Amino acid sequence: MIPLQKNLPNSSLKNEKKMMKKHLVTCSVIVVLLIILKLNTASSVITKPAPKTVTPVTYVVPNLVVNTKTTEHANDYSFANETLPVNAAVYKKLQKSLKKHNYNNIQSNKLHAKALKLFPIIEPILKAQGIPNDFKFIPLVESGLKEGTSPKGAAGLWQFMPGTARLYGLKVNSKVDERKDVKKATLAACRYLNDLYDEFNSWTLAAAAYNNGSVKLERAINSQSEDNYFMMKLNHETGSYVYSIIAMKEIIAKPRQYGYSEYYTYVKLQSKNFIAYN
């Protein structure tokens, strides 16, 4: 038993050495890990990038070629506060209508004389019924240079057909024809125009329907999928109808510009007593 006791210290010394080696290895590993961690941290520091130099981009815009003939005074023409589109075809039609109604072709001052006589009667009725003032030119287009009854049977300033006249409250028979009564016919025309506006939601289309009938105009709108009068393809009379009204408006407002050197000047007077016709 004594030899065993002598060997005990040597065994303990060996164990201590082994433990120390393990601690040294562990410490070394920790130190290495700390160094690696520090290096990674140092390399991952966020640095702000240098500001970029922005190079301005220049866009080259092509020169636009403007047709001055189609745009000149384009906003001067309108009907019932609806401006005409700036379009070469529209401009051409309007100029054609203006030329048709100038003095060189009309050779008469009758249109201005009629305006002087009729507008003071027509204007207050249109206003009372909520119809744009530009519709006062329709009688000049419909019956400006002619009197009596048309071959189709239309009569009066507003050129009512007998059936339409009766529908809107006018008496038309062998003894009485109220289509020739300016006030009554104008009131009936206002009722008709208001109905057309309710149907088409456009005064321009209402004027076209007044000429061509609502059924035909509705058919044209549906077949063409187009409800802009100026873009539609209509028969010659209806297709030029609103242009004729605008031309009439122009020559009455600017007679000298269209060759009417001797004319009756229509001046709108402020009436003291405004009469509303219902």
Helices and strands as residue ranges (DSSP letters): H 2-43, H 68-71, G 74-76, E 78-79, E 82-83, H 88-100, H 103-106, H 110-128, G 133-137, H 138-143, H 162-167, G 178-180, H 182-200, H 203-212, H 214-224, G 229-231, H 236-239, H 241-253, G 256-258
